[in-house]
């Protein structure tokens, strides 16, 4: 995965130079949009807004991307990140913390997993109708607008503005279960570049190196992952329409062996974490509310489009996190141990 | 970036992810610019895959005779006096009382120590939210968290050991 063949690189260069072939169908355009960063080099500024129920987050960063997999993000906002940057080199990410004079090195084998990417796109295509909205101009460039509507709920979940000439996504909006705007990502001042110097992506020398989180390739064999949990684990018997098991992993959170199962409909996802033993969940940074899962006390937090629901049952501690309403999470929770 | 060519040993370590992060990054940068080392790397990658394939194809069940003899040995072991039986014989009445007293005291102090050590670990809800966002970023058009968790100024490096996939390195200490 670390390497790309010279033939592919050459083909990519030709494509980037000549402009992308116009895609006839919205689904084909989406597929091309996902692949675009692998053969386009560009610079610009990205604004990310995440609207929460109790708080919202905003970030602005300069981005330099050299195809296929070198990216540097220089943070301009929020204030506590100003001057910091993140360099991604394939599956390895270097977070450069200027204030602490350190580089945090993290590994995520899932970033460049083409098989998973294909599978996840197939799930999306089977659960969402993609349709063209009228073409627009965005930041001085012609864009094609694709709207993704959930086949089961009829709800618009995502709107994408895609560069008509290069197929790069220039703006994206996602909507919560109640229809409210939940995230907005906007690319501005984009400049496509034939070549960005490799030195831009060099990790600064002389800084303190800290080994950060490391994630292996998650397994799509959930039965195998459940068996590896080391305790009698459970999965939900109910999932919203279109949701399917995607991947799982056994992770160590503060020394507590925790099973993490991920389900998705291609855009929305829900995670089920479970562990046993002497652990509980803290809500220091959030305002948690109480509810019940059957006869068990439960706590929940709504953070924009994402809801977290935690409860304990039969000696196990469960936490559901997903871009779903509280009602949907409660239905899933009730089905874990019926 | 490494200016000189990588050694075969370096490339093998790089292939198996055994280099320290800085050396790993250096080899990666060098490979991008050096056709000679890339060819050597590809050779090593092919060799590793061949060895793995051979190992997989060489896996065999144990011959039936070996399996039977192992089961015979297990049954013989079960027929012999067990450790517990030997212990019971040892605990004649003359010794039983003082040993029982020691065991009771040991159990009391052991229970106390164990329960002190097994204090409840509180996992912040933010950890679950961020771990979810991290996996969510692998979905089509998913973009994960707006701010990288590794750069949040309110956390020390040791707080960042929340995620550690099975079978991968789990390090979060200042070097």
Interface residues (C-beta under 8 A of the other chain):
Chain A: X2 X3 X30 X33 X34 X48 X49 X50 X57 X58 X59 X75 X78 X80 X81 X84 X86 X89 X90 X92 X93 X94 X95 X97 X99 X102 X104 X105 X106 X107 X108 X109 X110 X111 X113 X116 X117 X120 X121 X124 X158 X160 X169 X172 X183 X185 X198 X202 X203 X208 X209 X210 X211 X212 X213 X214 X215 X216 X218 X228 X247 X249 X250 X251 X252 X253 X254 X255 X256 X260 X262 X264 X266 X267 X269 X271 X273 X277 X278 X279 X280 X281 X282 X283 X284 X285 X286 X288 X301 X303 X306 X308 X310 X319 X321 X322 X323
Chain B: X1 X20 X21 X22 X24 X25 X28 X29 X31 X32 X33 X38 X118 X119 X120 X121 X122 X123 X124 X125 X126 X127 X128 X129 X131 X132 X133 X134 X135 X136 X138 X139 X140 X141 X142 X143 X146 X147 X148 X150 X151 X152 X153 X157 X160 X161 X162 X163 X164 X165 X166 X167 X168 X169 X170 X171 X172 X173 X174 X175
